[in-house]
Amino acid sequence: MESGVKSVVNHFAGWIRSRLSISIHFPRYLIVLTIILFVALDLRLTSVIHTDIVSPIRADAHQYVLYGYNLKNFGVFSQTDTLADPSLPPVPDAKRTPAYPLFLVPFLRKPITDQNIAAIVLTQAIISTFTVLIVFLLCRIFLSVPFALGAAALTALSPHLVTMNIYVLSETLFCFLLVMAIYITIVALKRANSALLFFGGATLAAAALTHPMVTYFIIPLIIYLFTIRNWKNKYRHIAMLALGFGLIFGPWVARNLVTLGSASDNSLMRIVLRTGAYTDLMYKGDRNSFPFPYHADPDFQKTTQGLPAVLSAIARSFREAPMTQLRWYLVGKPLLLYSWNMFEGQHIDERGDVFVYSVISTPYNYLPHFRATHAFMYVIHWVLVILMAIAVVIVWLPIRRTGFSQKTVLGLRIISLLLAYHLAIMIAGVPVSRYSIPLRPFMYIMAMVPLLIGIQWFRARTPRAKK
């Protein structure tokens, strides 16, 4: 009797345990991904907390703060310096796009304090960490787990992406939105999902409103999508992408037309185009004028009064030294764009290194893991740039040569198109290395492609593979 009761009790207890127990199996790669994200967050939080910047709110950062401050306190998108003189009425303008100032609005108080700035950069550190996760998810669409983890790890360790978070500048938010836009768009295309394409276009518009360099990327993207064959409901999908972009970007254009009488303010574009015509960013070869040659040019204001004057100045520079200008535009600018050193910064070694504005102290000077990651990324930097350049070309080869599927190639070609578009924009204007930082995640993704193809080619030709 006792044994029977014990048997029933044991059976009932086993049944309860089987119902309450939950078997959870985590793929091993999730452990590695978690470590990568933890490292990314640690680098970013430590950097923003322990970096001391010389005059952090100046130049572009000062303008962004003014826009955000005037939006919050006056409801006017303006860079009028009401911080210095509160009696000044804010004058509407459109020299900057509105997304980053809008991002700053919740953090700004009156008066602006160090705590406000700390909250901004801490938030940016978290956003930048999420970017690492999205890079991994994006890579998994067309790369195996090891290569996706590799691209995510490079994004996590990149000193340029880490240090951008310390500044009140738009690059961190722009990078996040651009990576997210490409991810949503590629997933939507893979699934042929019109609703997702709408959100992809909307997110791309948000990125364009954060930094204008991708404003016109929607055009080559749509043209490429039109070339895809055997795509059911092609026109509806493309229309949804364009609609998503237009509904987000359109109100900005409408505001400018109503308030300013024009769709945009092209004064900054004129300055960028004209500055890009100075060979090696120097005025008549004067090294002391690098990287701001216009400070030494007495005719700069005259040659930027209008677009015809800018184009005339550029044409004149080509007539006077055609081969020198060709070398500058086709070789010098791409090399400068992807250079390691931030030439617009003024670091201790006067090269800029990975800093936009000069710093008094940084963890990269004294923490071992910061120094190690900096050294590692510095050593492999140009290798990654070369691998990216190779990938940008080979993804357009016939599918049978790459070994990728049609859907895989579609995503890789969109990233290749984005990188080529960005390079063309930078070649036309000023190849500021800072502006290549938001594209670094795509560089790391594309750098994995030749490695993957090379490994597949090697395996296919080894004796073991042939057996």
C-alpha positions in Angstrom: 0.0 0.0 0.0 2.8 2.4 1.0 4.7 1.6 -2.2 1.6 2.2 -4.2 1.0 5.6 -2.6 4.6 6.5 -3.1 4.4 5.5 -6.7 1.3 7.7 -7.3 2.9 10.6 -5.5 6.1 10.3 -7.5 4.1 10.0 -10.7 2.1 13.1 -9.8 5.2 15.0 -8.8 6.9 14.1 -12.0 3.9 15.3 -13.9 3.9 18.6 -12.1 7.7 19.1 -12.8 7.2 18.3 -16.4 4.5 21.0 -16.6 6.4 23.6 -14.7 9.8 23.0 -16.2 10.6 25.0 -19.3 13.5 24.0 -21.5 15.2 27.0 -23.1 17.9 26.4 -25.6 20.0 29.5 -26.6 22.1 29.2 -29.7 25.8 29.6 -29.0 26.1 32.6 -31.2 23.7 34.6 -28.9 26.3 34.3 -26.1 28.9 35.8 -28.4 26.5 38.5 -29.6 25.7 39.4 -26.0 29.4 39.7 -25.2 29.8 42.0 -28.3 26.9 44.2 -27.2 28.2 44.3 -23.7 31.7 45.4 -25.0 30.1 48.0 -27.3 28.1 49.5 -24.4 31.1 49.5 -22.1 33.3 51.3 -24.6 30.6 53.8 -25.4 29.5 54.6 -21.8 33.0 54.8 -20.5 34.0 57.1 -23.4 31.1 59.6 -22.8 31.6 59.6 -19.1 35.4 59.9 -18.9 36.2 62.0 -22.0 36.9 65.7 -21.3 36.3 67.8 -24.4 37.7 71.3 -25.1 34.6 73.6 -25.6 32.2 70.8 -26.5 29.4 73.2 -27.6 31.0 75.0 -30.5 30.9 75.1 -34.3 28.4 72.6 -35.6 27.4 71.5 -32.1 26.6 75.1 -31.1 24.3 75.4 -34.1 22.5 72.2 -33.3 22.0 73.3 -29.7 20.7 76.7 -30.9 18.2 75.1 -33.2 16.9 72.8 -30.5 16.8 75.6 -27.9 14.9 77.9 -30.2 12.5 75.1 -31.2 11.7 74.4 -27.5 11.5 77.9 -26.2 10.2 79.9 -29.2 8.7 77.2 -31.5 11.0 78.5 -34.4 13.6 76.5 -36.3 16.4 79.0 -36.2 20.1 79.3 -35.4 19.7 82.8 -34.0 21.9 82.9 -30.9 19.2 83.6 -28.3 21.4 81.9 -25.7 23.9 84.9 -25.9 21.1 87.5 -26.3 17.6 86.4 -25.2 16.1 89.6 -26.6 16.9 88.6 -30.2 13.9 87.4 -32.1 14.7 83.9 -33.7 14.8 84.2 -37.5 13.6 81.0 -39.3 16.1 79.4 -41.6 16.9 76.0 -43.2 20.7 75.8 -43.1 20.5 72.6 -41.0 18.0 69.7 -41.3 15.6 69.4 -38.3 15.8 65.8 -37.0 18.8 66.1 -34.8 17.6 69.4 -33.2 14.3 67.7 -32.6 16.2 64.9 -30.9 17.9 67.4 -28.6 14.7 69.2 -27.6 13.8 67.0 -24.6 17.3 67.3 -23.1 17.6 71.1 -23.3 16.8 73.2 -20.3 17.0 77.0 -19.6 19.8 77.6 -19.0 21.7 74.7 -20.7 23.8 72.8 -18.1 26.5 70.1 -18.2 23.8 67.7 -17.0 21.8 68.4 -20.2 24.8 67.6 -22.3 25.6 64.5 -20.3 22.1 63.2 -20.8 22.4 63.7 -24.6 25.7 61.8 -25.0 24.6 59.0 -22.7 21.5 58.5 -24.8 23.7 58.5 -27.9 25.9 55.8 -26.4 22.8 53.6 -26.0 21.6 54.4 -29.5 25.0 53.5 -30.9 24.9 50.2 -29.1 21.6 49.3 -30.7 23.2 50.1 -34.0 25.6 47.2 -33.4 22.6 44.9 -32.9 21.0 46.1 -36.1 24.2 45.5 -38.0 24.2 41.9 -36.9 20.5 41.4 -37.9 21.2 43.1 -41.2 24.2 40.8 -41.9 22.2 37.7 -41.1 20.1 38.4 -44.2 23.0 37.6 -46.5 25.9 36.4 -44.4 26.5 33.4 -42.1 26.6 33.8 -38.4 30.4 34.0 -38.0 30.7 36.8 -40.6 27.7 38.6 -39.1 29.3 38.5 -35.7 32.5 39.8 -37.3 30.8 42.8 -38.8 29.0 43.5 -35.5 32.3 43.2 -33.5 34.1 45.6 -35.8 31.2 48.1 -35.4 31.3 47.6 -31.6 35.1 48.2 -31.5 35.4 51.1 -34.0 37.0 54.0 -32.2 35.4 56.4 -34.6 31.9 55.1 -33.8 32.7 55.1 -30.1 34.0 58.6 -30.0 31.2 60.2 -32.1 28.9 59.6 -29.1 30.8 62.2 -27.0 29.8 65.1 -29.2 26.6 66.9 -29.7 26.7 66.1 -33.4 24.2 64.3 -35.6 26.4 61.4 -36.8 25.4 58.9 -34.1 21.6 59.4 -34.7 22.2 59.5 -38.4 24.1 56.2 -38.4 21.4 54.5 -36.4 18.6 55.7 -38.7 20.5 54.9 -41.8 21.4 51.4 -40.8 17.8 50.9 -39.6 16.4 52.2 -42.9 18.6 49.8 -45.0 17.7 46.9 -42.7 13.9 47.5 -42.9 14.1 48.1 -46.7 16.1 44.9 -47.4 13.8 42.8 -45.1 10.8 44.3 -46.9 12.2 43.5 -50.3 13.0 39.9 -49.3 9.5 39.4 -48.0 7.9 41.5 -50.8 6.1 43.4 -48.0 4.6 46.8 -49.1 3.9 47.9 -45.5 7.5 47.3 -44.5 8.7 49.2 -47.6 6.6 52.1 -46.5 8.4 52.2 -43.1 11.8 51.7 -44.9 11.1 54.8 -46.9 9.9 56.7 -43.9 13.1 55.7 -41.9 15.3 56.7 -44.8 13.6 60.1 -44.9 14.2 60.5 -41.1 17.9 59.7 -41.8 17.9 62.4 -44.6 16.4 64.9 -42.2 19.2 64.1 -39.8 22.0 64.5 -42.3 21.3 65.8 -45.9 23.9 63.6 -47.5 21.4 60.8 -48.2 18.5 63.2 -49.3 18.8 62.1 -52.9 19.7 58.4 -52.3 16.0 57.5 -52.8 16.4 58.3 -56.5 19.2 55.7 -57.4 17.5 53.3 -55.0 14.2 53.5 -56.9 16.0 53.3 -60.3 17.8 50.2 -59.2 14.5 48.6 -57.9 12.9 49.3 -61.3 15.6 47.1 -62.9 14.7 44.0 -60.9 13.1 41.4 -63.1 10.3 39.0 -62.2 9.3 41.0 -59.2 5.6 40.7 -58.5 3.7 43.9 -57.7 6.9 45.8 -58.4 5.2 49.2 -59.0 3.1 49.0 -55.9 6.1 48.1 -53.7 8.2 51.0 -55.1 5.3 53.4 -54.7 5.0 52.5 -51.0 8.7 53.1 -50.5 8.5 56.5 -52.2 5.3 57.3 -50.3 6.9 56.6 -47.0 9.8 58.8 -47.8 7.6 61.6 -49.1 5.3 61.7 -46.2 8.1 62.2 -43.8 10.4 64.5 -45.9 7.6 66.4 -47.5 6.5 68.5 -44.5 10.1 69.9 -44.3 10.0 71.0 -47.9 6.5 72.5 -47.4 7.7 74.4 -44.3 10.6 75.8 -46.3 8.4 76.9 -49.2 5.9 78.6 -46.9 8.5 80.2 -44.5 11.5 80.9 -46.8 10.0 80.8 -50.3 12.3 78.0 -51.4 12.4 74.2 -50.9 15.8 74.4 -49.2 18.7 76.6 -48.3 21.6 75.8 -50.7 24.1 78.2 -49.1 25.9 75.3 -47.3 25.9 73.2 -50.5 27.6 76.1 -52.4 30.3 76.4 -49.7 30.9 72.6 -49.8 31.2 72.5 -53.6 33.5 75.5 -53.7 35.7 74.2 -50.8 36.0 70.9 -52.5 37.7 72.5 -55.5 40.8 73.5 -53.4 43.4 70.9 -54.3 44.3 68.9 -51.2 42.2 71.3 -49.2 44.9 73.9 -49.4 44.9 77.4 -50.8 47.5 77.6 -53.5 49.5 74.8 -51.9 49.9 76.6 -48.6 50.1 73.9 -45.9 49.1 76.4 -43.2 45.7 76.8 -44.9 44.8 73.0 -44.5 42.0 72.0 -43.9 40.2 75.3 -44.2 41.6 76.9 -47.4 38.8 79.4 -47.7 40.1 81.3 -44.7 43.2 82.3 -46.8 41.3 83.0 -50.0 40.3 86.6 -50.3 37.9 85.8 -53.2 36.0 83.0 -51.4 32.9 85.1 -50.6 32.7 86.3 -54.2 32.9 82.8 -55.6 30.2 81.4 -53.4 27.5 84.1 -54.0 25.5 81.8 -56.2 25.7 78.4 -57.8 26.8 79.8 -61.2 29.8 81.5 -59.4 30.7 78.2 -57.7 30.6 76.2 -60.9 32.6 78.9 -62.6 35.3 78.7 -59.9 35.4 74.9 -60.1 35.7 75.0 -63.9 38.5 77.5 -63.7 40.4 75.3 -61.3 40.2 72.4 -63.9 41.3 74.7 -66.8 44.3 75.9 -64.8 45.5 72.4 -63.7 43.4 69.6 -65.2 45.6 66.7 -64.3 46.2 67.9 -60.7 42.4 68.4 -60.2 41.6 65.0 -61.7 44.1 63.4 -59.3 42.6 65.3 -56.4 39.0 64.4 -57.3 39.5 60.8 -58.3 42.3 59.7 -55.9 42.9 62.4 -53.2 39.3 62.8 -52.1 38.5 59.1 -51.7 41.7 58.6 -49.7 41.0 61.6 -47.5 37.4 60.6 -47.0 38.3 57.1 -45.6 41.5 58.3 -43.8 41.9 57.2 -40.2 42.7 60.7 -38.9 40.0 63.2 -38.5 41.7 66.2 -40.1 39.1 68.6 -39.0 40.0 67.8 -35.4 43.0 69.1 -33.4 44.2 66.4 -31.1 47.5 66.4 -29.2 49.4 64.9 -32.1 47.8 67.5 -34.4 46.4 64.8 -36.7 42.9 64.6 -35.2 43.1 60.8 -34.8 39.5 59.7 -34.0 38.4 63.0 -32.5 36.4 65.8 -34.2 36.9 68.4 -31.5 40.1 68.3 -29.4 40.0 66.5 -26.1 41.8 67.1 -22.8 41.6 63.5 -21.7 40.2 60.3 -23.1 40.1 56.6 -22.1 42.0 55.9 -25.3 45.0 57.4 -23.6 45.1 55.3 -20.5 42.7 52.3 -20.3 44.3 49.1 -21.7 41.3 47.7 -23.5 40.6 51.1 -25.2 44.2 51.3 -26.3 44.2 47.7 -27.5 41.0 48.1 -29.6 42.3 51.4 -31.0 45.6 49.7 -32.1 43.7 46.7 -33.6 41.3 48.8 -35.6 44.1 51.2 -36.7 46.2 48.3 -38.0 43.4 46.7 -40.1 41.8 50.0 -41.2 43.1 50.1 -44.7 42.6 46.4 -45.2 38.9 46.9 -44.4 38.7 49.8 -46.8 40.2 47.7 -49.6 38.0 44.8 -48.9 35.0 47.1 -48.9 36.1 48.6 -52.3 36.4 45.1 -53.8 33.0 44.1 -52.5 31.3 47.2 -53.9 32.3 46.0 -57.3 32.0 42.2 -57.1 28.4 42.1 -55.9 27.4 43.4 -59.3 29.0 40.5 -61.1 26.7 37.7 -62.4 25.2 35.7 -59.5 26.9 32.5 -60.6 30.3 34.0 -60.1 29.6 35.1 -56.5 27.7 32.0 -55.3 25.1 34.2 -53.6 21.3 33.8 -54.1 19.2 36.4 -55.9 17.8 37.8 -52.6 21.2 37.9 -51.0 22.7 39.9 -53.9 19.7 42.3 -53.8 20.6 43.4 -50.3 24.3 43.6 -51.0 23.8 45.6 -54.1 21.7 48.2 -52.2 24.5 48.6 -49.7 27.0 48.9 -52.5 24.8 51.5 -54.2 24.6 53.5 -50.9 28.4 53.4 -50.5 28.9 54.4 -54.2 26.4 57.2 -53.9 28.0 58.5 -50.7 31.5 58.5 -52.3 30.1 60.4 -55.3 28.6 63.0 -53.1 31.8 63.4 -51.1 33.9 63.6 -54.3 31.7 66.4 -55.6 32.1 68.3 -52.3 34.5 68.2 -49.3 35.7 64.7 -48.4 35.4 65.3 -44.7 36.5 62.0 -42.9 33.9 62.7 -40.2 31.2 62.2 -42.8 32.4 58.6 -43.5 31.8 57.5 -39.9 28.1 56.9 -40.2 28.9 54.6 -43.2 31.5 52.6 -41.3 29.0 49.8 -40.3 28.3 49.3 -44.0 32.1 49.2 -44.7 32.5 46.5 -42.1 29.6 44.5 -43.6 31.0 44.7 -47.1 34.5 43.8 -45.9 33.1 40.4 -44.9 31.9 39.7 -48.5 35.3 39.1 -50.2 36.4 37.0 -47.1 33.3 34.8 -47.4 33.8 34.4 -51.2 37.5 33.6 -50.7 36.8 31.0 -48.1 34.1 29.4 -50.2 36.5 29.3 -53.2 39.3 27.8 -51.1 37.0 25.1 -49.7 35.7 24.2 -53.1 39.2 23.5 -54.3 40.7 21.7 -51.4 41.2 17.9 -51.8 38.8 17.2 -48.9 36.0 19.3 -50.6 36.5 17.4 -53.9 36.1 14.1 -52.1 
